Amino acid sequence: MEGAGRNAQEPQSGNTVISARNLWKSFGNNDVLRDVSLDIRAGEILVLLGPNGAGKSTFLNLVDGTLAPSAGMLLVNGQPVESGQRVGKNSRTPGIQRVFQELSTFPNLTVAENLALTSEHKGAGSRRELVRRARERMKVFPGNRIDVREEVASLSVAERQMVEIARAMTEPDTRVVILDEPTSALSSREADQLADLVMRRAAHGVAVIYVTHKLEEALRLAHRVVVLRDGRLHFDGDAQNLTHDELLSLLGAMVEQHSPVAPMPVGDMSRDILTVDKLSSGRLHEVCIRVSAGEVVGIAGLEGAGQRDFLQAVFSARTRNTGSIHSSTDVAYVSGDRKNEGLLPLWDVEENVAISAAPRFSRAGLVDFRGLKATANDWLSELGLVNRAASPIVNLSGGNQQRALLGRALASEAPLLLLDDPTRGVDVSAKASIYAILDKLKEKDRSAILYSTELAEFRRCDRVYVMARGHVVAELSGADITEERITQASFMNPGHAATAASREAPWARERLSGDASLAKLLSWRSLPAAFLMLAMFALVFWQQPNAFSTFGLELLFQASLPLAFAVIAQMLFILGGDIDLGLGFSIGLANVLAATYLGDSFAVGVLAFAALIAGYAVLALIVELLGVSSVVATLGASFIWLGIGLTIRATPGGSSPEWLSTLIHIKLWPLPLSCYVLAAVALLGLWICQGWSYSIRLRALGQNRRTYISLGFSALAGRVTLYALAGFFAVLSGLLLTAATGAGNVNVAASFTLATIAAVIVGGASFAGGLVSPIGAVMAVIGISLVTTNLTFLGISSEYSTAIGGLILVLTLSFRSLTRSTAS
């Protein structure tokens, strides 16, 4: 039979893994899913099709447990799943792995950590074992060049997609795998590898739900096709004898809409609006490209050949001439990474589109909002999204989000559009509308540069440049623009590049290696902290050489100890993407509690400390469950800590317990105790952030809370853990202050709040969360403490230390920004 040769092997006759019965899902008065009943069997490849907004994502969210149905029942392995069970860390259905259309990898984690995040073995073994397992799992894509020790942020979109697929497809004890547009950024070679993997997993009894808008994939892989339309089950049947035209009919699309369309006549070829002459930058080598008014130019080639680098270089040089790029017009850019580079997630659809047109409707600081709204709605109407104008853009399906971003570019009225895979995740009907809009652009003498992972789309271009290894290796036009010619050119080896490499002198290779080492050093996030600490030590030694004796070091480091524990507390907040503006007063309260109760009533003091840590846990509940900003919550808490401290002890007083004072004066050889404590604090912070089995999750939570929850983890548990640990370190800081000062004073650490924020950021953390460096933070603490010491030695008032700390923070952030720009 024709279908038997075309599709994957026949499925095993497996048991029903998931059974949906009369599922409904409503958001307010909007019924997104209506009375859907469907069985998913072990060992079958079920391809789920439907237009954008048909309810596919909602159905998948019900199946994997991230949403509860409004009505109906879901059975997993024959057992009903109650809505009350699908909460917090258990929200995802066990045995189900999912690859999201919007990639759910965490850029701040390494590839190995991303793969281990959802693994049952995430806490087992050493870092070396973590890396070994990751390499084994990435072998599902033979020949890939992904270094599993690198952060995902350094990978391309296609490589991130490969990591996410490998994470889902290689997880043990998996019964169902959901693949949502898994080849949207993959090359044809990688898509073939995935197809082979899908068929092998199905042959071993794993059920695969495969969502795609690429009908050739559906025909190739499906044992069974399910079509959703308007939230209802429109078709459920055997895929063996279905044809491409029949699928289009089931999807409600007219066949003739999607037949190849010959390119329209090229615009004014004598009027080039963009000329790129021998552009060499990063991965690009002597790229020469021109674009004339009224033409669509394609940039083809294998993934990673330099197409996106080229688009970004052109966008950076818009409306001006910069070296090799000569642009005479404004440029609008539609990014292929809409989640990270395109969407404004807090805004609705209309606002996301309108922002690009705002400069045209602004005069002398006044905005014509009526005209701006009308323009946005005109383009939304053109794209079929006008009825969703007031919807939050994050509530749209991935395809509709892409159309909205295209609408933003169109609304700008820029004569040149840069389109980075504009139909990624878009259904066949939406593709047709996008193609029609491209044709209308040409009629209006507007131009576009198109990069796509689908070779068929280049047939709509007037000319196509094919790139390989950063070089333009071919220029095709007219009848020469075929998938065969593009594929053939994509694998060409730029001869002059290879020849040059073979003639490269040893000293040149050494220079490149040296440049790479320098770049790696400059990219080290803790470099400013290390430089600050060493510079301050050098200044101390220059002024007081005797300071490096055992006694001198003890004096230098003694003041750093309480601040080091405080900085770990602040670091834990920033790790979760939050900030503690009440830290100084909470430490002051711990100081008051220690000086008042620990000496005479030890048990009361311990209970008081436990209550303070519990107060931090309550703050986590307020922030997570009530949605209160951590800035507001901790600022309010600062007044509570201050008020309690003043109630207990209105004026400084009390005393440090004798055992506590004795503890901090223990003598160790050859260095003073403070040196060992600082090292221990740094290593403890490092263990919490990287060595603990829970640390990967904590960093993932801080990077992207929404994705973290979508993977089935409890954001509440993570935030309570971070806040409680921060409270514990605040108590330790207060104890050390008590030992150092010998008394209790709620205002004693008031300056710690800003000092700890500065130290954490200088040490290598990101305000966005998920990225901290405990060792760098402790080095920054030492450097900042020595600033005050040096001012004293120089006879300058220590009051200047706060201003100098602020200057150090500004310089650090400026340095990081500069190194990022240089690297890019």
C-alpha positions in Angstrom: 0.0 0.0 0.0 1.3 3.5 -0.8 1.0 4.8 2.7 2.9 1.9 4.2 6.1 2.8 2.4 5.6 6.5 3.1 4.9 6.4 6.8 6.6 5.0 9.9 6.3 1.3 10.5 2.9 0.1 11.7 2.4 0.8 15.4 2.4 -1.9 18.0 -1.0 -2.8 19.3 -0.5 -1.1 22.6 -2.7 -0.3 25.5 -4.4 3.0 25.9 -2.0 5.3 27.7 -4.1 8.5 27.9 -7.9 8.7 27.5 -9.7 12.0 27.2 -13.4 12.0 27.7 -15.6 15.0 26.9 -12.9 17.5 27.7 -13.9 21.2 27.9 -11.6 24.1 28.7 -12.9 27.6 29.1 -11.2 30.9 29.9 -13.9 33.2 31.1 -16.7 33.0 28.5 -14.4 31.8 25.8 -14.6 28.0 25.1 -11.2 27.1 23.8 -11.7 23.3 23.8 -15.1 21.8 23.3 -16.2 18.2 24.1 -13.0 16.5 22.9 -12.8 12.7 23.4 -9.6 10.9 22.3 -7.5 7.9 23.1 -3.7 7.8 22.8 -2.2 4.3 22.5 1.3 3.1 23.3 3.6 2.8 20.3 1.7 5.0 17.9 2.7 8.3 16.3 -0.3 10.6 16.5 0.1 13.7 14.4 -2.1 16.6 15.8 -3.0 19.2 13.2 -5.1 22.3 13.2 -5.0 26.0 12.4 -3.5 28.5 14.8 -5.9 29.0 17.7 -7.7 25.7 17.1 -7.0 24.5 20.7 -4.0 22.3 20.1 -1.8 23.9 22.8 -4.7 23.9 25.3 -5.3 20.2 24.7 -1.6 19.4 25.2 -1.6 21.5 28.4 -4.5 19.3 29.7 -2.8 16.1 28.7 0.6 17.0 30.3 -1.1 18.3 33.4 -0.2 22.0 33.3 -3.9 22.9 33.0 -7.0 21.4 34.6 -10.1 20.8 32.4 -13.2 22.9 33.0 -15.3 19.7 32.4 -14.7 16.2 31.4 -12.2 13.5 32.5 -8.7 12.5 31.8 -7.5 9.0 32.5 -3.8 8.1 32.6 -3.0 4.4 32.4 -6.7 3.8 33.2 -6.7 5.9 36.3 -8.7 9.2 36.5 -6.7 12.3 37.3 -8.5 14.7 39.6 -8.0 18.4 39.2 -7.0 18.8 42.8 -4.1 16.5 42.2 -2.6 18.6 39.5 -1.1 21.3 41.7 2.5 22.5 42.4 5.3 20.1 41.8 3.0 17.3 40.8 1.1 19.3 38.2 2.6 17.4 35.3 1.3 14.0 34.4 4.0 11.4 35.3 5.6 9.6 32.4 4.9 12.4 29.9 7.7 14.5 28.4 7.1 17.5 26.2 9.0 19.7 23.8 7.4 23.1 23.7 7.0 25.2 20.6 8.4 28.1 22.7 11.6 26.5 23.9 11.8 25.7 27.6 15.5 25.5 28.0 17.2 27.7 30.5 20.0 29.9 29.0 21.8 30.3 32.3 22.3 26.6 32.8 24.7 24.4 30.9 23.5 21.9 28.4 24.2 19.1 30.9 22.3 20.9 33.6 19.3 21.4 31.3 19.3 17.7 30.5 19.5 16.8 34.1 16.8 19.2 35.2 13.9 16.9 34.7 15.8 13.7 35.1 15.2 11.2 37.9 19.0 11.0 38.3 19.6 14.7 38.5 21.2 14.5 42.0 23.2 11.3 41.4 27.0 11.3 40.8 29.6 14.0 40.2 29.7 16.9 37.7 31.8 14.6 35.5 29.0 12.0 35.6 26.5 14.7 34.7 28.5 15.7 31.7 29.0 12.0 30.6 25.3 11.3 30.7 24.6 14.5 28.8 27.0 13.5 26.0 25.3 10.1 25.8 21.9 11.7 25.5 22.9 14.2 22.8 24.0 11.3 20.6 20.4 11.1 19.4 21.6 13.8 16.9 24.7 12.2 15.4 27.5 14.5 14.5 26.2 17.5 16.4 28.9 19.9 17.8 27.2 20.9 21.0 29.5 21.1 24.0 27.4 20.0 26.9 29.5 22.0 29.3 28.6 25.3 27.7 25.7 27.5 28.8 22.6 27.2 26.6 22.8 31.0 26.1 25.7 30.4 23.7 23.8 28.1 21.4 21.8 28.9 18.3 18.0 28.4 18.3 18.4 25.1 16.4 20.9 23.8 18.9 18.6 24.8 21.8 15.8 22.9 20.1 18.0 19.8 19.7 18.8 20.0 23.5 15.2 20.2 24.4 14.3 17.3 22.1 17.1 15.2 23.5 15.9 15.9 27.0 12.4 14.7 26.2 13.3 11.7 24.0 15.9 10.2 26.2 14.2 10.4 29.6 13.8 6.9 31.1 10.3 5.6 32.1 8.7 7.8 29.5 5.3 6.6 28.3 4.3 9.6 26.1 6.3 12.3 24.3 4.7 15.5 23.1 6.6 17.2 20.3 5.2 20.7 19.5 6.7 22.0 16.3 10.0 20.2 16.9 11.6 20.9 13.6 10.7 24.6 13.4 14.4 25.6 13.6 16.1 22.4 12.5 17.9 21.8 9.2 16.7 19.0 6.9 19.5 16.7 8.2 18.6 17.2 11.8 14.9 16.8 11.0 15.7 13.5 9.4 17.6 12.4 12.5 14.6 13.3 14.6 12.2 11.4 12.4 14.3 8.3 12.8 14.4 8.8 16.5 10.6 9.2 16.7 10.1 6.0 14.8 12.5 4.1 17.0 10.9 5.4 20.2 7.5 4.4 18.9 8.7 1.0 18.0 9.7 0.6 21.7 6.2 1.3 22.8 6.3 5.1 23.5 3.3 7.1 22.3 4.3 10.2 20.4 2.0 13.2 19.9 3.5 15.2 17.1 2.3 18.7 16.4 3.4 20.3 13.1 2.3 22.7 10.4 4.6 20.9 7.9 2.2 18.6 6.1 5.1 16.6 4.6 6.2 15.7 8.1 2.6 14.5 9.0 2.5 12.3 5.9 5.9 10.9 6.5 5.5 10.0 10.2 1.9 9.6 11.2 0.2 6.4 12.1 -2.9 8.4 12.9 -4.0 12.0 12.2 -6.2 14.1 14.5 -7.4 17.5 13.4 -8.8 20.1 15.7 -10.8 23.1 14.4 -12.4 25.8 16.5 -11.7 23.8 19.7 -13.6 20.7 18.4 -12.4 17.3 17.2 -12.8 17.6 13.4 -11.1 14.4 12.3 -9.5 11.3 13.8 -8.4 8.6 11.5 -5.7 6.4 9.9 -3.0 8.4 8.1 -1.9 5.6 5.7 -4.0 6.7 2.7 -4.2 10.5 3.3 -2.8 12.8 0.7 -1.4 16.3 1.0 -4.6 17.8 -0.6 -6.8 15.8 1.7 -5.0 17.2 4.7 -5.4 20.7 3.4 -9.1 20.1 3.0 -9.4 18.8 6.6 -7.6 21.9 7.8 -10.2 24.1 6.0 -7.6 25.5 3.6 -8.1 25.9 -0.2 -5.6 23.8 -2.1 -5.0 26.5 -4.6 -3.9 29.0 -1.9 -0.8 26.9 -1.3 0.3 26.0 -4.7 3.6 27.5 -5.8 3.3 31.1 -6.9 5.8 32.6 -9.4 7.7 35.6 -8.1 6.3 39.0 -9.1 8.3 41.2 -11.4 11.4 42.6 -9.6 11.3 46.2 -8.5 13.7 49.0 -9.6 17.0 47.0 -9.8 18.9 50.2 -10.5 17.9 51.6 -7.1 19.7 49.6 -4.5 18.5 50.4 -0.9 21.1 48.1 0.7 24.6 47.3 -0.4 26.9 45.0 1.5 30.4 44.9 0.3 32.9 42.4 1.7 31.4 42.3 5.2 33.7 40.3 7.5 32.6 40.2 11.2 32.4 37.3 13.5 31.4 34.2 11.5 30.9 36.3 8.3 33.6 36.4 5.7 33.6 38.9 2.8 29.9 38.8 2.3 28.6 40.8 -0.7 24.8 41.2 -1.1 22.6 43.9 -2.6 18.9 44.6 -2.2 16.9 46.7 -4.6 13.6 48.5 -4.0 10.6 46.2 -4.5 12.3 42.8 -4.3 12.4 40.0 -1.9 15.9 38.5 -1.4 16.5 35.2 0.2 19.4 34.2 2.5 19.6 30.4 2.4 22.0 27.8 3.6 22.5 25.2 6.4 21.6 26.3 10.0 24.5 28.3 11.5 26.0 29.3 8.2 25.9 32.9 9.1 22.4 34.0 8.0 21.2 35.3 11.4 24.6 37.0 11.9 24.1 38.8 8.6 20.5 39.9 9.4 21.6 41.3 12.8 24.6 43.1 11.2 22.3 44.8 8.7 19.8 45.7 11.4 22.6 47.2 13.5 23.6 49.4 10.6 20.1 50.6 9.7 19.7 54.1 8.1 23.5 54.7 8.0 26.7 53.6 6.4 29.0 51.6 8.6 32.1 50.2 6.8 30.9 47.4 4.5 27.2 48.1 4.9 25.6 50.9 3.0 22.0 51.4 3.8 19.8 54.2 2.5 16.6 53.4 4.4 15.1 52.3 7.7 14.9 48.7 8.6 12.4 46.6 10.5 13.4 43.2 12.0 11.2 40.2 12.7 13.3 38.0 15.0 13.2 34.2 14.8 13.5 34.0 18.6 10.2 35.6 19.4 10.2 34.6 23.0 13.5 36.2 23.9 13.8 38.9 21.2 10.4 39.7 19.9 7.5 39.7 22.4 6.6 42.4 24.9 4.9 40.0 27.3 3.2 42.5 29.6 1.4 44.2 26.7 -1.6 43.2 24.6 -1.5 42.4 20.9 -2.4 45.9 19.8 0.3 47.5 21.8 2.9 45.0 20.6 2.0 46.0 17.0 1.6 49.7 17.6 4.9 50.4 19.2 6.8 50.4 15.9 4.5 53.0 14.4 4.7 55.4 17.5 7.5 57.6 16.0 5.3 58.4 13.0 2.5 59.5 15.2 4.5 61.6 17.6 4.9 65.4 17.3 6.7 67.5 19.8 6.3 64.9 22.5 2.6 64.4 21.9 1.3 61.1 20.5 -1.7 60.7 18.2 -3.1 57.6 20.0 -6.2 57.5 17.7 -4.1 57.3 14.6 -1.7 54.8 16.2 -4.5 52.5 17.2 -6.1 52.7 13.7 -2.8 51.8 12.1 -2.2 48.8 14.4 -5.8 47.6 13.8 -5.4 47.9 10.0 -2.5 45.5 10.0 -4.1 43.2 12.6 -7.1 43.1 10.3 -4.8 42.3 7.4 -3.3 39.4 9.4 -6.7 38.1 10.7 -5.9 39.1 14.3 -8.1 42.2 14.8 -10.5 40.2 17.1 -7.6 39.4 19.4 -6.3 43.0 19.6 -7.0 43.4 23.3 -5.8 40.0 24.3 -2.5 39.7 26.2 0.0 38.6 23.5 1.2 35.7 25.7 -2.3 34.2 25.5 -2.0 33.8 21.7 -0.8 30.6 20.1 2.8 30.6 18.8 1.7 31.1 15.2 -0.5 34.0 16.0 2.3 35.6 18.1 4.5 35.3 15.0 1.9 37.0 12.8 1.6 39.8 15.4 5.4 40.4 15.3 5.2 40.6 11.5 2.4 43.1 11.9 4.7 45.2 14.1 7.3 45.3 11.3 4.7 46.1 8.7 3.2 48.9 10.8 6.6 50.6 11.0 6.4 51.3 7.3 10.1 50.6 7.0 11.1 50.2 3.3 13.2 47.1 4.2 12.1 44.1 6.3 14.5 41.6 7.7 12.5 38.3 8.2 14.1 35.7 10.3 12.1 32.5 9.7 8.8 34.4 9.7 6.5 31.4 9.2 8.0 29.3 11.9 5.2 27.6 13.8 2.6 29.1 11.5 -0.2 27.0 10.0 -0.8 26.7 6.2 -3.6 29.3 6.1 -1.5 31.8 8.0 1.5 31.1 5.7 -0.7 31.9 2.7 -1.7 35.3 4.2 2.0 36.1 5.0 3.0 35.2 1.4 0.2 37.5 0.1 1.4 40.3 2.3 5.0 39.9 0.9 3.5 40.2 -2.6 1.7 43.4 -1.6 4.9 44.8 -0.1 6.6 44.5 -3.5 3.7 46.3 -5.1 4.3 49.2 -2.8 8.1 49.1 -3.6 9.0 47.8 -0.2 11.7 45.1 0.1 12.5 42.2 2.3 15.4 39.9 3.1 14.1 36.5 4.0 15.8 33.7 5.9 13.8 30.5 6.3 14.4 26.9 7.5 11.9 25.8 4.8 13.6 25.7 1.4 10.2 25.8 -0.5 9.7 29.4 0.8 12.7 30.7 -1.2 10.7 30.1 -4.5 8.9 33.3 -3.6 12.1 35.3 -3.8 13.4 37.3 -6.7 17.0 36.3 -5.9 18.6 33.9 -3.3 22.0 34.1 -1.9 23.2 30.8 -0.5 25.6 30.9 2.5 28.1 28.3 3.7 30.5 28.7 6.6 30.0 32.4 6.7 30.6 32.9 3.0 28.2 33.6 0.1 28.8 30.7 -2.2 26.0 31.1 -4.8 23.5 33.6 -6.1 20.4 32.2 -7.7 17.6 33.9 -9.6 14.5 33.0 -11.7 14.2 29.4 -12.7 17.5 28.6 -10.9 15.8 29.0 -7.5 15.1 25.3 -6.7 15.4 23.3 -3.6 17.9 21.1 -5.3 20.2 24.0 -6.3 19.9 25.6 -2.9 20.8 22.3 -1.1 23.7 21.6 -3.5 25.1 25.1 -2.9 24.6 24.8 0.9 27.2 22.0 1.1 29.8 23.9 -1.0 33.2 24.4 0.6 34.4 28.0 0.2 37.7 27.2 -1.5 39.5 30.3 -0.7 38.7 29.9 3.0 39.9 26.4 3.1 43.1 27.3 1.2 43.7 30.2 3.6 43.3 27.9 6.6 45.7 25.4 5.2 48.3 28.1 4.7 47.8 29.6 8.1 51.1 30.1 9.8 51.7 28.7 13.3 52.1 32.1 14.8 48.7 33.1 13.4 47.1 30.1 15.1 48.8 31.0 18.3 47.5 34.5 18.0 43.9 33.2 17.5 44.3 31.0 20.5 45.6 33.9 22.5 42.7 36.0 21.4 40.3 33.3 22.5 42.0 33.1 25.9 41.7 36.8 26.3 38.1 36.8 25.3 37.4 34.0 27.8 39.1 36.0 30.6 37.2 39.2 29.7 33.9 37.2 29.8 34.6 35.9 33.3 31.8 37.5 35.3 33.8 37.7 38.5 36.7 39.5 36.8 35.7 43.0 38.2 35.5 41.5 41.7 38.9 39.8 41.4 40.5 43.0 40.0 38.9 45.1 42.8 40.2 42.8 45.6 43.7 42.6 44.2 43.9 46.3 43.6 42.8 47.0 47.1 45.3 44.5 48.5 48.1 46.1 46.5 47.1 49.6 47.8 47.1 48.3 51.4 50.5 46.7 50.9 51.9 49.9 49.4 50.8 51.9 52.4 51.3 49.3 55.2 53.6 46.4 54.3 53.1 45.0 57.8 49.4 44.5 57.1 50.2 41.1 55.6 51.3 39.6 58.9 48.9 37.2 60.6 47.7 39.9 62.9 47.4 42.4 60.1 45.3 40.0 58.0 43.0 39.3 61.0 42.4 43.1 61.3 41.8 43.4 57.6 39.4 40.5 57.3 37.5 40.9 60.6 35.2 43.5 59.2 34.4 41.4 56.1 33.0 38.4 58.0 29.5 39.7 58.9 29.2 41.3 55.4 30.2 38.0 53.7 27.3 36.1 55.3 25.0 39.0 54.5 26.1 38.9 50.9 25.2 35.2 50.6 21.7 36.1 51.9 21.3 38.8 49.3 22.8 36.5 46.6 20.1 33.9 47.3 17.4 36.5 46.7 19.0 37.7 43.5 19.4 34.1 42.4 15.6 33.8 42.4 15.2 37.0 40.5 14.2 39.0 43.6 15.9 41.5 45.9 15.8 42.1 49.7 15.6 45.7 50.7 15.1 44.8 54.3 18.3 42.8 54.8 20.2 45.3 56.8 17.4 45.6 59.4 16.8 41.9 59.6 20.5 41.4 60.4 20.2 44.2 62.9 17.2 42.4 64.5 19.3 39.2 64.7 22.0 41.2 66.4 19.5 42.5 69.0 18.1 39.1 69.6 21.6 37.6 70.1 22.7 40.3 72.5 19.5 40.2 74.5 18.6 36.6 74.8 21.4 34.2 73.9 23.5 34.8 77.0 20.7 34.4 79.6 18.1 32.4 77.8 19.6 30.4 75.0 16.4 28.5 74.1 14.4 31.7 73.8 17.1 33.1 71.5 17.1 30.1 69.3 13.3 30.2 69.0 13.5 33.9 68.2 16.0 33.2 65.4 13.7 30.4 64.1 10.8 32.9 64.1 12.9 35.4 62.0 13.7 32.6 59.5 10.0 31.7 59.4 9.3 35.4 58.7 11.3 35.1 55.6 9.3 32.0 54.6 6.1 34.0 55.1 7.6 36.7 52.8 8.1 34.0 50.1 4.4 33.0 50.5 3.3 36.7 50.1 5.5 37.2 47.0 4.6 33.9 45.3 0.9 33.4 46.2 -0.3 37.0 46.3 2.0 38.3 43.5 3.4 41.1 45.6 6.7 42.4 44.3 9.7 41.3 46.4 10.8 45.0 46.4 7.5 46.0 48.1 7.4 43.0 50.4 10.9 43.2 51.7 10.7 47.0 52.0 7.6 46.6 54.2 9.3 43.8 56.1 12.3 46.2 56.8 9.9 48.4 58.9 8.7 45.3 60.8 12.3 44.1 61.6 13.1 47.7 62.7 10.0 48.0 64.8 10.6 44.7 66.6 14.2 45.5 67.2 13.4 48.9 68.7 10.7 47.3 70.8 13.1 44.8 72.3 15.9 47.3 72.7 15.3 50.9 72.0 18.9 51.9 72.6 22.1 49.9 72.0 22.9 47.5 74.8 23.1 43.9 75.9 26.1 41.8 75.5 27.6 39.1 73.4 27.5 35.6 74.9 30.9 34.5 76.2 30.9 31.4 74.0 30.3 33.4 70.9 33.1 35.9 71.6 35.4 32.9 72.3 34.4 31.2 69.1 35.5 34.0 66.8 38.9 34.4 68.5 40.0 30.8 67.9 43.6 30.8 66.6 44.4 28.6 63.6 47.8 28.2 61.8 49.1 29.7 59.5 46.3 32.1 58.7 43.8 33.9 61.0 40.3 32.3 61.5 38.7 35.0 59.3 40.5 33.7 56.2 39.2 30.2 56.7 35.7 31.4 57.4 35.6 33.6 54.2 36.8 30.7 52.2 34.2 28.4 53.8 31.4 30.9 53.1 32.4 31.1 49.5 32.5 27.3 49.1 29.2 26.9 51.0 27.5 29.4 48.7 29.0 27.6 45.7 27.6 24.3 46.9 24.2 25.8 47.4 24.2 27.3 43.9 25.9 24.5 42.0 26.7 21.4 44.1 23.4 20.8 45.8 21.0 18.4 44.0 18.3 21.2 44.2 20.6 23.9 43.0 19.8 23.4 39.3 16.2 24.0 40.0 16.9 27.1 42.0 18.9 28.7 39.2 16.2 27.6 36.7 13.5 29.3 38.8 15.4 32.6 38.9 16.0 32.5 35.1 12.4 31.9 34.0 9.6 31.2 36.5 7.0 30.6 33.8 9.0 27.9 32.0 9.9 26.4 35.4 6.3 26.0 36.3 5.5 24.6 32.8 8.0 21.8 33.5 5.9 20.8 36.5 8.1 22.3 39.3 6.7 24.2 42.3 7.8 27.9 42.2 6.5 28.2 45.7 8.8 25.5 47.1 11.7 27.0 45.3 11.0 30.5 46.6 10.4 29.4 50.2 13.7 27.5 50.1 15.6 30.6 48.8 14.0 32.9 51.3 14.5 30.6 54.3 18.1 30.1 53.4 18.6 33.8 53.1 17.0 34.3 56.6 19.5 31.7 58.0 22.5 33.5 56.6 21.1 36.8 57.9 21.0 35.3 61.4 24.6 34.1 61.0 25.6 37.6 59.9 23.8 39.1 63.0 25.6 36.6 65.3 29.0 37.7 63.9 28.1 41.4 64.4 27.2 40.6 68.0 30.6 39.0 68.6 32.4 41.8 66.9 30.6 44.7 68.6 29.7 43.1 71.9 26.3 44.7 72.0 22.9 44.8 70.2 21.8 47.6 67.9 19.1 47.3 65.3 20.7 50.0 63.1 24.2 48.4 63.2 23.8 46.8 59.7 21.6 49.5 58.1 24.3 50.0 55.4 24.5 46.3 54.6 21.5 46.3 52.2 23.1 48.4 49.5 26.6 47.0 50.2 25.4 43.5 49.6 23.5 44.3 46.4 26.7 46.0 45.1 28.9 43.1 46.1 26.6 40.4 44.6 26.4 42.3 41.2 30.1 43.2 41.1 30.8 39.5 42.0 29.1 38.3 38.8 25.4 38.1 39.4 22.7 39.2 37.0 19.8 41.4 38.3 17.5 39.3 36.1 18.1 36.3 38.3 19.4 32.7 37.9 23.0 33.8 37.6 25.3 34.3 40.6 28.9 33.8 41.6 29.4 33.1 45.3 33.2 33.2 45.0 33.0 36.4 43.1 30.6 37.9 45.7 33.0 37.1 48.5 35.9 38.6 46.6 33.8 41.7 46.1 33.0 41.8 49.8 36.7 41.8 50.6 37.4 44.5 48.0 34.6 46.7 49.2 35.7 46.3 52.9 39.3 47.2 52.0 38.1 50.4 50.3 37.2 51.8 53.7 40.6 50.5 55.1 42.5 52.3 52.4 40.6 55.5 52.9 41.6 55.4 56.5 45.2 54.8 55.6 45.1 57.7 53.2 43.6 60.1 55.7 40.3 60.4 53.8 36.9 60.2 55.5 35.4 56.8 55.4 32.1 58.5 54.5 33.3 58.5 50.9 33.2 54.6 50.8 29.5 54.5 49.9 30.0 56.8 46.9 33.0 54.7 45.8 31.0 51.5 46.2 28.4 53.0 43.8 31.1 54.0 41.3 32.5 50.5 41.4 29.0 49.1 40.7 28.5 51.5 37.7 31.9 50.7 36.3 31.3 47.0 36.6 28.0 47.1 34.7 29.6 49.3 32.1 32.5 46.9 31.7 30.2 43.9 31.2 28.1 45.8 28.7 31.3 46.7 26.8 32.7 43.2 26.7 29.3 41.8 25.5 29.3 44.4 22.7 32.8 43.5 21.7 32.1 39.8 21.8 29.0 40.2 19.6 
